[in-house]
Amino acid sequence: MSDICKKEQENLITKLIAHNLPLYKEDFPLIFFWSPKSGCTSLIKWFFFQVGLLQKAIDYNPWVHFYRMEVYENSDNHRIQIHNELLNKKKDTYKLVRNPYKRTVSSFLATLGNESIMNQVAPNKKDGFSFKDFLYHVKDIGVSKELIDNHIAQQYIEKEEVLIKNYIKLENFGDEIKNIENKYKLVNSSIQGMTKSPHHVSHRMTNKGAFADVKMTKDVFDSPMPTYESFYDNETRELVKELFKRDFEKYGYNKENLS
């Protein structure tokens, strides 16, 4: 490998791990990339289970991201180890991805429920805003991770496929994870237990109708919520196609299929 080629690879690695560190442990055979609002909590719980840390993480805080950020990743050496491992290409690499239509609705709901994200996306909308308004605000800001909060930014990072060789779709999470466990002779996990989380609201999204233009606040979480499909009309569908074009294309999602 030439010095120029190696330098380019190092730059790519730096970009790939700048915002979310992939899941890594020295004696674990995989490096797993992920994005917020793409099933990351289930994946992180599964990873901690596989490396024997799930109960410790839950005891630290039921919201396992606290243990991930404040304990597991909290050393410069951890980031250096990941960088070096990716440079050496000795472990198989995977990334968990999600259908942009569903993820964008999840990002909208996360914005309504998180004051910090709301202040970045729409600081003057304290009385709430619609899904359509949200998409236009995102369009004005841009969808790269350098421009907008990771809970909203597109999942794809330019040239990631140079280092990430395998993808699993959240929509097939259970089957894909079981295949990985079998392939790498990992511990047999309870997928149902991994996918349960207090912040998941999909089971409450039962209200069918036309909600693309309906102004909402965080109070939306206090009652039956609109279904994913209910947030889409022709305009919002086209906006999501445009904003997350790279995710649709790179991860093989059908732009005509909302589910």
Secondary structure by P-SEA (a helix, b strand, c coil): ccaaaaaaaaaaaaaaaccccccccccccbbbbbbcccaaaaaaaaaaaaaccaaaaaaacccccccccccccccaaaaaaaaaaaaaccbbbbbbbccaaaaaaaaaaaaaacaaaaaaccccccccccaaaaaaaaaaaccccccccccccccccccccccccbbbbccaaaaaaaaaaaaacccccccccccccccccccccccccccccccccccccccccccccccccaaaaaaaaaaaccccccccccccccc
